[in-house]
Amino acid sequence: MKTTITARHFELTEAIKQHINDKVVQYDSHFSEALEAAFILDIEAKDYVAEANVHIRGEVIHSKISTEDMYKSIDSLIHKLVSLLDKNKDKHKNPPDKRIRKVEPADE
């Protein structure tokens, strides 16, 4: 999987890059079908914002988290992404039942 990390309004440190890469490797089984993941880190006023776009099966899964600590934002973002990826995987494993139901005619 191709991973890109972009920092806005601050300099991206090697420690932050390593933290994101470690988290992605830790949850590798959840990201197994992802083709690309783009992480965008930003500072807005006093909040640290982490957002991600994960490309999977022609879809884009987007998530955004804002907290008072960058590492906490990254951890929360990864946790939310894992949840969304599991939900997406279940959706494709168990598609809704599309059988045609027999409808009885209304009594007049």
C-alpha positions as CSV (number, residue, x, y, z in Angstrom):
1,M,0.0,0.0,0.0
2,K,1.2,3.5,-0.9
3,T,1.2,5.8,2.1
4,T,1.7,9.6,1.9
5,I,1.9,11.9,4.8
6,T,1.4,15.7,4.5
7,A,1.9,18.3,7.2
8,R,0.2,21.7,7.0
9,H,1.4,24.7,9.1
10,F,4.2,22.8,10.8
11,E,7.3,20.7,9.9
12,L,6.8,17.0,9.7
13,T,9.2,15.2,12.0
14,E,10.6,11.7,11.5
15,A,9.0,10.6,14.8
16,I,5.5,11.5,13.5
17,K,6.1,9.7,10.2
18,Q,7.4,6.7,12.1
19,H,4.4,6.7,14.5
20,I,2.0,6.7,11.6
21,N,3.9,3.9,9.7
22,D,4.0,1.8,12.9
23,K,0.3,2.2,13.5
24,V,-0.5,1.2,9.8
25,V,1.8,-1.9,10.2
26,Q,0.2,-2.8,13.5
27,Y,-3.2,-2.9,11.9
28,D,-2.0,-4.2,8.5
29,S,-4.7,-6.9,8.3
30,H,-7.3,-4.1,8.3
31,F,-5.5,-2.2,5.6
32,S,-4.8,-5.3,3.4
33,E,-7.2,-4.3,0.6
34,A,-6.3,-0.6,0.6
35,L,-4.4,0.6,-2.4
36,E,-3.4,4.0,-1.1
37,A,-3.7,6.0,2.2
38,A,-3.1,9.7,2.4
39,F,-2.6,11.2,5.8
40,I,-2.9,15.0,6.3
41,L,-1.8,16.5,9.6
42,D,-2.7,20.1,10.4
43,I,-2.6,22.6,13.3
44,E,-5.8,24.7,13.6
45,A,-5.7,27.2,16.5
46,K,-5.0,25.1,19.5
47,D,-6.1,21.8,18.0
48,Y,-4.1,19.2,16.2
49,V,-6.1,17.7,13.2
50,A,-5.4,14.4,11.6
51,E,-7.3,13.3,8.6
52,A,-7.0,10.4,6.1
53,N,-8.3,9.3,2.8
54,V,-8.0,5.5,2.2
55,H,-8.6,4.3,-1.4
56,I,-10.2,0.8,-1.4
57,R,-12.1,-1.0,-4.2
58,G,-13.0,2.1,-6.1
59,E,-14.2,3.9,-2.9
60,V,-12.6,6.5,-0.7
61,I,-12.9,6.2,3.0
62,H,-12.4,9.6,4.7
63,S,-12.0,10.3,8.4
64,K,-11.0,13.4,10.4
65,I,-10.1,13.8,14.1
66,S,-9.2,16.8,16.1
67,T,-7.6,16.7,19.6
68,E,-5.2,18.7,21.8
69,D,-2.3,16.4,21.0
70,M,-1.0,15.3,17.6
71,Y,-0.1,11.7,18.7
72,K,-3.6,11.3,20.3
73,S,-5.2,12.6,17.0
74,I,-3.2,10.1,15.0
75,D,-4.1,7.2,17.3
76,S,-7.8,8.1,17.3
77,L,-7.7,8.5,13.5
78,I,-6.2,5.1,13.0
79,H,-8.7,3.5,15.4
80,K,-11.6,5.2,13.5
81,L,-10.2,4.1,10.2
82,V,-9.9,0.5,11.4
83,S,-13.6,0.6,12.4
84,L,-14.6,2.1,9.0
85,L,-12.5,-0.4,7.1
86,D,-14.1,-3.3,9.0
87,K,-17.6,-1.9,8.4
88,N,-16.7,-1.6,4.7
89,K,-15.4,-5.1,4.5
90,D,-18.5,-6.5,6.2
91,K,-20.7,-4.5,3.8
92,H,-19.0,-6.1,0.8
93,K,-18.9,-9.6,2.4
94,N,-22.6,-9.5,3.3
95,P,-24.5,-7.4,0.7
96,P,-28.1,-6.6,1.4
97,D,-30.6,-9.2,0.4
98,K,-31.9,-8.3,-3.0
99,R,-34.4,-11.0,-3.5
100,I,-37.8,-9.9,-4.8
101,R,-40.5,-10.3,-2.2
102,K,-43.9,-11.6,-3.2
103,V,-46.5,-9.0,-2.4
104,E,-50.1,-10.0,-1.8
105,P,-52.7,-7.9,-3.5
106,A,-54.7,-5.5,-1.3
107,D,-58.2,-6.5,-0.4
108,E,-60.8,-4.2,-1.8
